[in-house]
Amino acid sequence: MVSTAEALESKYVSVDLVKRNVKRDAVILTEGEYALTDYGRKLSLLVDYLGKQLTLRLNKDSVKSLDTAYGSDTKSWVGRRVFFTTYNVKGKE
């Protein structure tokens, strides 16, 4: 038998992934880069979450929080721990 679990895994930190797990923190591994998405250019970082290297795409609020905490140079974010929370915005989580 071959399990489908690996095929169903995403390479991104998602709301569903965070909600399904008790662990709510990750460690930033890279200074990141900008990626073009359907929603414009988004800052993406590689993080260690649940023992896996996953991509974390940051929204403006998350960038502001990290900028305030660690400065505007993302190199200073590497090795820092981030904590995930989820909340509804306009009925969407």
Protein Blocks (a to p, Z undefined) as FASTA:
>chain_A
ZZfklmmpcfbdcfklmmmpmblcdcdfbgbjadddfkbpaddddddeehiacdddddfk
lmmmmmmmnojblklmgopacddddddeehiZZ
